[in-house]
Amino acid sequence: METSTQESPVSANVFTFDSPHPVYAMAFSPSSASPRLALGSFVEDYSNRVEVVGFDEDALAFRPDPALSFDHPYPPTKLMFHPLSLPLLASVCDSLRLWGLGPDSTELRSVLDNGKSSGYCAPLTSFDWNDVEPRRVGTSSIDTTCTIWDVDRGAIETQLIAHDKEVYDIAWGEAGVFASVSADGSVRMFDLRDKEHSTIVYESPRPDTPLLRLAWNKVDRCYMAVTTMDSNRVVVLDIRSPAAPVAELQRHRASVNAVAWAPHAARHICSAADDGEALIWELPAPVTVSGSSAAATTAVASEGIDPVLVYSAGAEINQLQWSSAHPDWIGIAFSNKVQLLRV
């Protein structure tokens, strides 16, 4: 990856797929031989659609797979493939659904919700599939809870009142540790070995300003990144020193909508925003404070960090994913278009 700021990559490195629907949810398969994506439509109606699309790296062309695409109730707020190699896809909206991807068709395997007694399911805002313990899926909801599912048994492992207001995102750090962000403006970390307590890792400096997105660094799990409602900044946190951010990335000119860590490098992160730009950043190496513990690091001067790559999509970017199986590829979604960027 380049280490100096570049403007938009040449067109030979950008490939566009036009969907018949506006696209919001997007996921890369972690095990396919070539890039493969699931794309969820965003139509303000009950009837929505999930498309499965491959990318042929030899022909440099998208290959839709109509046989595996399927109807979906309501717009999915997030999609994820099974973190290992099982042919499963998960989605959330009103419930957590698991879909089995066969060679010629997709079938609904299970619908998991915790509203069976009342008949009402509070909308789910996001979820994360535990890559260390794949039987665990954590969901976040507007009802202030996070629910941990054992998807092998199709049963709830635990449900926690995680915040004082709506929970907007959730991410696993390790097998039994997850974090969440909320409309109450906090990042909280939970350990399933001690369900009665949580650790507040960060609170928005503006009271009750919602935190919307959370990404946990999979290479160095001491770091996470969060975004704030109506903010052009990405806040980078070190969970060992939670008092203040270690960096604030603030080169976007409009609200940040998505953020993703590089799956192969501890200090690279990508963000996308309403300004139509996707920015790749390289965080400076942490500096140990002399005479202090190894966990203590100095914060980076926010005004001193520039992106190492700038790509302009020309429209508000709603979604961003960085492929773990093919780390040279980043996917962005805006309007009814999905673009793959080779970085």
Secondary structure, 3 states (H helix, E strand, C coil): CCCCCCCCCCHHHEEEEECCCCEEEEEECCCCCCCEEEEEECCCCCEEEEEEEEEECCCCEEEECCCCCEEEECCCCEEEECCCCCCEEEEECCCEEEEEECCCCEEEEEEECCCCCCCCCCCEEEEEECCCCCCEEEEEECCCEEEEEECCCCEEEEEEECCCCCEEEEEEEECCEEEEEECCCEEEEEECCCCCCEEEEEECCCCCCCEEEEEECCCCCCEEEEEECCCCCEEEEECCCCCCCCEEECCCCCCEEEEEECCCCCCEEEEEECCCEEEEEECCCCCECCCCCCCCECCCCHHHCCCCEEEECCCCCCEEEECCCCCCEEEEEECCEEEEEEC
